Amino acid sequence: MITDRSLYLLGSSARQHSLVAPGLCGAWFAGSGPSRYGDFTLNYNFQAIFYGAYSTNHADSAMPYYRAILDYANGPGLVDAAKYNCR
């Protein structure tokens, strides 16, 4: 169930015009450095941040996800595809 708190966290870390999507722990971490070095992986962990965006009618919050996927597909993804002989 999506709560108001979850929507607040999503809205404050991922906005429609954000250039970078939030890392796996969002924009918040406790300690001297970000968890997982502040990076994200392009698997279900990265997608999970945006699960509630559509069911709560906040689809614009998912735009940083699409930007990250397209940036990968048009850059390093092409190199990886050539490396493994994929089209």
C-alpha positions in Angstrom: 0.0 0.0 0.0 1.4 3.4 -1.0 1.3 5.9 1.9 1.5 9.6 1.8 5.0 9.3 3.3 6.1 7.1 0.4 4.7 9.6 -2.1 6.5 12.4 -0.4 9.8 10.5 -0.6 9.3 9.7 -4.2 8.3 13.3 -5.1 11.2 14.8 -3.2 13.8 12.6 -4.8 12.5 12.1 -8.3 10.9 14.9 -10.2 9.9 15.1 -13.9 12.8 17.4 -14.9 15.5 15.7 -12.7 18.6 15.0 -14.6 19.6 12.1 -12.4 17.4 9.4 -10.9 17.8 8.7 -7.2 20.1 5.9 -6.0 18.7 2.8 -4.4 18.5 4.5 -1.0 17.0 7.7 -2.4 18.6 11.0 -1.6 18.8 10.1 2.1 21.4 8.0 4.0 22.7 7.9 7.5 26.4 7.8 8.0 29.5 9.3 6.5 28.9 8.2 2.9 26.0 7.0 0.7 25.0 3.4 0.8 26.1 1.3 -2.2 28.4 4.3 -3.2 25.3 6.2 -4.3 24.9 4.2 -7.5 22.0 2.3 -8.9 21.7 -0.9 -11.0 19.3 -1.2 -13.9 17.3 -4.1 -12.5 14.2 -4.5 -10.4 15.8 -2.7 -7.4 16.1 0.4 -9.5 12.5 0.0 -10.9 11.1 -0.6 -7.4 11.7 3.1 -6.5 9.0 4.0 -9.1 6.4 1.3 -8.4 3.8 3.6 -6.9 4.2 6.4 -9.4 1.5 5.1 -11.8 -1.0 3.7 -9.3 -1.1 7.0 -7.5 -1.4 9.1 -10.7 2.1 10.6 -10.3 3.5 9.3 -13.6 5.7 12.4 -14.0 7.8 11.2 -11.1 8.9 8.2 -13.1 10.6 10.4 -15.8 14.1 10.1 -14.2 13.8 6.3 -14.6 13.1 6.5 -18.3 15.9 9.0 -18.7 18.4 6.6 -17.0 17.3 3.7 -19.2 17.5 5.7 -22.4 20.9 7.2 -21.5 22.2 3.6 -20.9 20.7 2.2 -24.1 22.1 5.0 -26.3 25.6 4.9 -24.7 27.1 2.1 -22.8 24.3 -0.2 -23.9 25.4 0.0 -27.5 29.0 -1.0 -26.4 27.7 -3.9 -24.4 25.5 -5.1 -27.2 28.4 -5.0 -29.7 30.6 -6.8 -27.1 28.2 -9.7 -26.9 27.2 -9.7 -30.7 23.7 -8.5 -30.0 21.7 -6.1 -32.2 
